[in-house]
Amino acid sequence: MTTINQKQVTQSLNIVNTIIEATEHFQGLAKEKEVNQSIFIFGSIVDGIQALTQYGYINSTHKNLAEKLEKNILLIAKNIENAKFAKILEITQFSFIPNLHKLKFLLEESSQESKEDKKLRIGVYGFRNPLNFYPKPRIDAMVEESEKQNTILYFFGDDDVNFSEETIHATFYQNGDKKQGYISFPDVINNTSTKKTHTGRKLHRRIPFTSYFFVGNKISLPERLLQTGNKYVRLLVPFQQCHSIEQIHTFLANNPKVVFKHLRANRGENIYFVTKKNQRYVLLDQKKETILTAEGFDKWLNNVILKEKNSYIIQKYIHTRTKNNEPYHIRAHVQKNADGDWQLTYIYPRIGNKKSNLSNISTEGRIENFQDFLIEQYGEKQGKKYTENILELSIDVAWNLDKLYGMAIDELGLDFAIDDKGRIWMHEANNGPQTAFHEEKRAVNTIAYAKYIYENGIVHSVSANSFQYKNQFNARTSNLSTRKDTNQIVLGLIVPSIQKTTPLQKALLEAAEDQNTDICLIRPSDIDFENMLVRGHFNEEDEWKPYISSYPDIIFDRLKAKENEGLQIIYEEFEDIPFINSWSNQILNVTSLYERLKEDNNLATLLPDYSRVKKVRDVFHWVNTYHLIKLTLEATREVMYVYQLPNNKFELLTRKGTKIFSEFQLKQHFQKNLSKKRVMVEAAPKHFPMQQFTLHLMKDLNSNNWNLVDMTYKNCNHPNELVHQKIVSALHPNVEVHNLDAIKDNLVNSSKRIADILQNVQSTSLLTELEVSFAIDAEQNVTISSVNTDHPAYLSNLKQYAKLVFELGKQLILLEK
C-alpha cells in the first residue's frame, strides 16, 4: 500500500480546503448562470483535483473516493458544455461536495495520527531576521512558550531562504542554547514583516502564514474604512494629509486646535500640537512650548511639515485628559487564539505627564488597571459602562478590520480615548503593539494561533491584501474569457498602456505568424499576483482583446521601469521567465564603462578624453580647453553639450532646446541643476561636418556571436545638430558614404569587443542587446559617442528586429531548461 508523508498530508488538506472553497463559489456562479466566471473557477477546481492525483496525494486507501471525484468532474464538465445549470447544482450539492468532505475527513485522520509525536516547526520570519529587532524579553517569552506547546521556533529573514533546496538558514534555541543550522521549510510561518518582499510572497505560496497584511500607516487605514463604508468610521478623529500651507490654514480655520503627526510617528516622536490664537500660533513639541507669528508659523510648516512630501497628517485635537489634567489613551492588545478567534490579550490606560499632550509610556508616562482607572475617572456606574463598551469595541473593531483585510491579520493594538463630552474615539490601530508588560501573555496566543493555522490548513488570500495595487487585475472576479491553450510560445510585452498597434508590435505580429508563436500585451495593472495569471491582450482582427491568460513564456520589456521602486514588484514576479533584454543602463555607469573599455588597447584609441565632474569650475576648464564638450548625467543618462562662442558666451544644447548664457549665468545654471549629481564630462568632436553611426546588435546564443540588426547614420554640420537633428537614415548599398564597407566592418568589430567586455564585467546577467554610436569627424577621427545596453532609441529595420527577438526568445527558453 502506498503511503504519504506528513508534508503531503498537510499539502493535501490545503488543496482540498481550497477546492471546497472554490466549489462553493462555483455553486453561487452557477446559480446566477455566470458562464465565463463559472468556467474559470471550474478550471481551478480541476487543477486542484489533478494536483491531488498527480503527486500521489490520494493514496490507495482513497482510490475509490478519487474515482468518484473524477466522475463528478466529468459530469459537471459535460453539463457546463450543455449549459445545464440545474444539473450542475445537483451534482455539486449532493455528490461532489460531500465527496470532498469525506476526503478531507480521511486526510485529517491521517494528519492527526502523524502529528501526535511530531514537534511543530514554526518559522518566525521577517524580511530582516526578527532576532535583529525583537526585544530580548519577547524572544525569551516566545521560546519558553513554544517549548510548553511542543513546538520549536526558527528565526530567519529573506537572506536565509534557499528556494531551490527548500531550506532556510535559521537560528533556533535548544535546551537553552542558541544554535544555527540549515533546515527544510518550516510547517507554518509567524509573519512579523511589515514589508511585502518577493521572497515573502514566494514563501506565502508554499507555506501557511499566520498573517499576511498590515493595516498601514495613519492614513491608509482610515482611507480603507472610508472607501468600504465601514461603520467604525465614526470612531475616527477628523484629519487630512498635509499638502500645502493654504490647505493647512483652511483646516485650522475650522479646527483651531490641531495635532500634526508624521505617518511613521511612534513613541511620541514627530508629533506637534498647535493652537491658533488670533494671529499667533502656540506650538507644543512634547513639553516645549513656542509662540509663533503667522510668518514664523508658515516658515515652520515649510521646514518641518511640508519638507517631505505627504509625510504628515493634520488632525483635530481631541481633549482626552484625566481629572488631574493628564493626557491619556487606552491601549487594547487583541490577538487570535488557539481557536482562531479574536480575544483580548491585555488592556490598560497609558497616562502621560500633565505638562505634555502625549500619553506614551516612553515620554515619562505610566500605566494603571483598566477598570479601576475608568471607575476613578467617571464613577462606578459610568466607569463600568465605558469598560463594557471599550471591551466590546476592541473585539468588534478587530473582527471588522480583519474582515477588511481578507481575515489575514492575527494581532492588533487599538488606541481608544474618551473626550470631555463622553464620546469614545479610536486614535490608532497597528499590527505591532508594544507588549513590554505582557510578553508572556502575547506569546501564548502567538504560538497557539500558529498551531491553529497549521492544523486547519488555512492559507490566507493575497488578493484581499493587494489594496496597494489600485485597480489590479483579479482573475477570480473577472468576467473575461480564459484564453485557450494553443501550445504556442507566447511573447509578453510589458507596456505602459494599450492603444493602437505600434509599428514594432505590427512587425512582431507578422514575425509571430511566421514562427508559430503568439504575442500579448501586459500592463502593470494586468497582473494577478495571487493566481499567477494576467489579463493578456491578444491581437484579433487588428484589435487588442483582453483574456485571462497564463504568464507568458518570454518577456519583452517595453516599459523599462526596473529602476522604478514602485514597479519593482513586476520584475520580481517575472524573475523566473526569460527576458529578451534584462539589462538596463544603471548596471554600469558611464565612467566605469569607459574605464573598462580603456583596458582594451584597440578600444582605448576610440575613447574621447573624459573625466567625472567634481566641481562646476571643472566644466569651464574643459570647455576652455576643447571648446565643445559633452556632459552626461549618469543617473538618468541625460546628455547636454556646451559650445564656446565668441565674446565669452556659451551655447547650452539639450533635447529641450538651445540657450545662450554668459559665463556667470551658466555657472548659476549648473550650480542649480548639476550640484550633488554624478556628471561625466568628455571632449566632443570639433571638426565638422561629422557623421554619427549607430549600430544595433542582438546576441545569437547558439553561435555565441552577435547579429547586426541595423546600422543608421546622420550627418551633422554644426554642434546644434548633435542633439536637435532628427534625420536618421538606415544604411543600405545606395547610401553614399566614403569607404562604407571598411567603416562598417571596423565599427561592427569594435561594437562586439565592447559587448564582450560588458558581459565579462557583469557575468551574472546575460547581455543580449546592445546599441553603440560612433562619431567620425571631418578628419576621419573615430570616437565612441555612447553605449546603450537598454532598448535602442531608434529602430529602422523592424522586420529584422522582430525576427531576431523571437529567435532569441526561443534560445532563452532552451537555456532556462
C-alpha angles and dihedrals in degrees: 000000000000114000132196127216128238094264090055091047091053092047089048092053091048091051094045091049090050091049091050091050091047092047092053088051089046089054091056092050091048090053089054090043091235096167103183096044091043091055092049095049091044088054090057090049091053090049089053094051090047090051090054093053100034095057096041095254091139104060129192091280089064097037095111091050091048090056091051091051091049090050090050090052093051092049093049091048091051092051092047088057089052093042091235098154096167090059091046091055091048093053095045096045101042103029119010100047094042089051090050091052090050090054091047091052092050092049092047089053090052090046093052093050093052094043097056095086098026126105108223113235112220119191113212100206139184131155080253116039106269089226086072094061109015113103114247094244090058093050092047092049093049094048092048093048093046089059091050090052094046095249135118125221124221116193116206146145139208094283091056097060124102110185097181091058094031090229139124130209098228141178115226141165123239124178089342094308123118112230141173131209149134115274134171117261111297122250095244136002128228098209116214097164120116090187124073107221129178090251091052093051092049091049091049090057091056107032132040113254124208089220137359106184139063120203092234133224133321093289108034095061095049089046090053092049090051095047093050094044091236114184091231092068084096089070093059121102111235111261145155134203111251112248107149145000091250093054092048091052091050090054090047091052088064096034111034092183116054145159125227113208129183111231089238096041118140138159089025095297122141093013120131131183119210129188120189114218111178104295094343129086123208109210119196118191104184099302099341113100123198129180114215134190119230089262092047091048092052090049090051090050091054094045098044117012100035098031092095111041116252092348099127137053126207114220134186110256112245114202105229111160138142126244086268090055093252119147114241146166134185118242116205116191111200129181141174111255139208090291095049092251128129114254136172110255098179138343128188142150117251111211123195137200113289089229089062136057092221124097098189118131089224089064099062093288133142139206131231139185109291103227095034089054094051093046090049092050101039106019128258099287098043092035092057090046091053088047092056093044095051094044089052092045092051093061096035095050091046091051092048094048090047089053090052090056099047096266087288100127123094105176138030140177112210123192118206132176138177117226128216090270093055097254119142116228132186110222100181148351123201140165099227108053119179109256103178091134098048111027091138092055091047092050092056092061095037092059095037094052092049088055090048091052091051098043093049096043093234116175116184117225116245093203091072087054097051094090088120090069106068115218089357114175116258114191093196094062097035123111092207122120119250115250110245115240108249095176088241123136107253122213111205118206113203104213135172093230142355118238132129119346110274122221090254092050089049091052090048091051090053092047091046090057091052092047097044091242135119136222134210134185120233127188122198089256091053096073121101099201096187099051095032092234133124138211092239118193111217125190114248122165091348093306130105106236122189124235137167103257142170120254110285123256094234132024122219104189112212093157094066094194101135090126092052105102093206092056097040090102090069093059092044091051093052096041092115092055118081115250122214087224119008095173128098132188089253093071092080126016119226096252093051090046092054090047089056094046090050089065089067109079094211095049095041090071090056096054120100121229105276144169141169113260112241099172134013091247088065088068092058092047089056096045091048089052101042103020090214120054137169123223121198124192100217097206095056102017088234110163131208134170128216116206121190113227130191119277092039093288124141131212115213111203119196135152088259093059146281126293133183118222138179115232091259093048092048092050089052091048093051093044088057099041107028105037115113090012127111106245130178121204124201137173111258125214109276104186111087143229091058134178124216119203122194122195124196115199135182128196123248104207093191094060095024087230136117126254120211107232095184144322122222134182143187134195118232119195096172136025088252090068093059089081106011105046110098099182105111119168132199114234116242134157093273094057112107107227118147111249091353098167094053092045091049094050092048094047093046091051092048091049091052091050089052090050092051092050092049091050091051091051093053103028095160093065120057114235108215105159134039139174119196127182125201130190121214112190130203091275091053094250110156119214133174107245102181144343117213121188092175124079113306119266095225131027121196103161101053095161093056092043093052091049092051092046091060093043090051091045092056091047091051091052091053090046091054090054 
